[in-house]
């Protein structure tokens, strides 16, 4: 009888431990910390950040780096490249425009910059599906699978509530984009002229 009671207690403890482990698992993707961090960024009136972008193209055996400032407000955005070649890419609500050397080129409205997609909840969750997370030092790297025609993979590195970097894996021909962020500022009043042709 004592043995039976002991076995029942042991089974109950195992079952309780199993339940507590299950309760620690996210109930849905929305419970994963990265979704809460993204939601915080996406709810802001504006986001401004310094960006270093590295484009790696193995097929061409080429790596290029550019630096600039990214502005986002009310679904409008602007990436002002300061080096190596000053230029501006912006979306004014109707079309994407590339401006350099006093010449502008318009692209179809469907073409989005990946940074603007990151800050748009509707566009982001339509294009990317959460896959998992792994630890790297004091940071976490969250992985997403791209739903065509989005990039194949996307990973976001965060520390606490800040997005430190973004890595985008395209197919083998297009290569990889890597964005590192610093000096992130929220809710600044941005002039509407930022999202118009210079």
Buried (B, 14 or more C-beta within 10 A) or exposed (E): EEEEEEEEEEEEEEEEEEEEEEEEEEEEEEEBBBBEBBEEBBEBEBBBBBBBBBBBBEEEEEEEEBBBBBBBBEEBBBBBBEEEEEBBBBBBEEEBBBBEEEEEEEEEEEEBBBBBBBBBBEBBBEBBBBEEBEEEEEBBBBBBBBEEEBBBBBBBBBEEEBBBBBBBBBEEEBBBBBBBBEEBEEEEEBEEEBBEEE
